[in-house]
Amino acid sequence: MLVVLSVMTLYLRCFRLFLVVIGLCIFLPVRLRLSRQTLARKRERRLPLSI
């Protein structure tokens, strides 16, 4: 999806929109990884209390 958007913005010569799409390509995976790590830490803290 993001690859298609980036190709379309370059084809239509909307360079500002291309920069936004590239920023999303970088920001979204990093944000998802950080949120997964925080959820994993919360689960680890809950386990000893439930046992």
TORLUM-758687 format. One line per 8 residues: number of its first residue (from 1); for each residue x, y, z of N, C-alpha, C. Coordinates in nm, 3 decimals. Example, Ala and Ser with C-alpha at 12.3 -4.5 7.8 and 13.67 -1.06 7.14 Angstrom:
2
1> 1.319/-0.569/0.780/1.230/-0.450/0.780/1.320/-0.330/0.780; 1.285/-0.225/0.708/1.367/-0.106/0.714/1.290/0.003/0.787
***
This chain:
51
1> 0.083/-0.119/0.000/0.000/0.000/0.000/0.087/0.126/0.000; 0.184/0.130/0.091/0.270/0.248/0.099/0.360/0.260/-0.024; 0.400/0.146/-0.079/0.483/0.149/-0.199/0.404/0.206/-0.316; 0.279/0.165/-0.327/0.193/0.216/-0.435/0.174/0.367/-0.420; 0.150/0.412/-0.297/0.134/0.555/-0.273/0.259/0.634/-0.310; 0.375/0.579/-0.274/0.499/0.651/-0.304/0.524/0.659/-0.455; 0.494/0.551/-0.527/0.511/0.554/-0.673/0.415/0.652/-0.737; 0.290/0.655/-0.688/0.192/0.747/-0.744/0.230/0.892/-0.718
9> 0.281/0.921/-0.599/0.318/1.060/-0.570/0.438/1.103/-0.652; 0.532/1.014/-0.676/0.644/1.049/-0.763/0.598/1.066/-0.907; 0.505/0.983/-0.950/0.454/0.994/-1.087/0.379/1.125/-1.107; 0.304/1.166/-1.007/0.228/1.291/-1.017/0.311/1.412/-0.976; 0.436/1.391/-0.941/0.530/1.497/-0.903/0.483/1.576/-0.781; 0.425/1.507/-0.685/0.388/1.569/-0.557/0.497/1.530/-0.457; 0.604/1.606/-0.457/0.720/1.567/-0.377/0.696/1.582/-0.227; 0.614/1.679/-0.189/0.584/1.694/-0.046/0.505/1.575/0.005
17> 0.409/1.530/-0.074/0.331/1.412/-0.037/0.420/1.288/-0.034; 0.517/1.282/-0.126/0.612/1.171/-0.126/0.693/1.168/0.003; 0.735/1.285/0.050/0.810/1.290/0.175/0.724/1.247/0.293; 0.597/1.281/0.292/0.506/1.238/0.398/0.491/1.086/0.396; 0.477/1.029/0.277/0.463/0.883/0.265/0.589/0.813/0.312; 0.705/0.865/0.275/0.831/0.805/0.319/0.844/0.817/0.471; 0.802/0.930/0.526/0.804/0.945/0.672/0.715/0.842/0.740; 0.598/0.816/0.682/0.510/0.714/0.739/0.571/0.574/0.728
25> 0.641/0.548/0.617/0.706/0.418/0.600/0.810/0.394/0.708; 0.873/0.500/0.754/0.974/0.487/0.858/0.911/0.490/0.996; 0.814/0.578/1.018/0.757/0.600/1.151/0.668/0.486/1.197; 0.584/0.435/1.109/0.487/0.334/1.150/0.551/0.204/1.200; 0.646/0.143/1.128/0.707/0.020/1.181/0.781/0.042/1.313; 0.846/0.157/1.327/0.917/0.185/1.452/0.817/0.196/1.567; 0.708/0.266/1.544/0.605/0.283/1.647/0.540/0.150/1.684; 0.514/0.066/1.585/0.456/-0.065/1.612/0.551/-0.152/1.693
33> 0.678/-0.148/1.661/0.776/-0.226/1.735/0.784/-0.181/1.880; 0.783/-0.050/1.902/0.788/0.001/2.039/0.663/-0.037/2.117; 0.548/-0.031/2.056/0.425/-0.066/2.127/0.422/-0.216/2.158; 0.473/-0.299/2.070/0.480/-0.443/2.099/0.572/-0.471/2.216; 0.684/-0.401/2.221/0.777/-0.421/2.332/0.716/-0.379/2.464; 0.643/-0.268/2.466/0.581/-0.224/2.591/0.471/-0.321/2.634; 0.395/-0.375/2.539/0.294/-0.475/2.575/0.358/-0.602/2.629; 0.470/-0.643/2.572/0.539/-0.762/2.621/0.590/-0.740/2.762
41> 0.639/-0.621/2.792/0.685/-0.591/2.928/0.571/-0.594/3.027; 0.455/-0.543/2.988/0.340/-0.545/3.078/0.296/-0.689/3.106; 0.299/-0.774/3.006/0.262/-0.914/3.025/0.360/-0.984/3.118; 0.488/-0.954/3.105/0.589/-1.016/3.191/0.568/-0.976/3.336; 0.526/-0.853/3.359/0.502/-0.808/3.496/0.380/-0.875/3.556; 0.281/-0.909/3.476/0.159/-0.969/3.529/0.176/-1.116/3.563; 0.261/-1.187/3.494/0.272/-1.331/3.513/0.307/-1.373/3.656; 0.408/-1.318/3.721/0.439/-1.364/3.857/0.325/-1.338/3.955
49> 0.247/-1.234/3.937/0.138/-1.205/4.028/0.023/-1.305/4.012; -0.001/-1.351/3.891/-0.111/-1.444/3.869/-0.077/-1.585/3.917; 0.051/-1.617/3.922/0.091/-1.750/3.970/0.087/-1.748/4.119
***
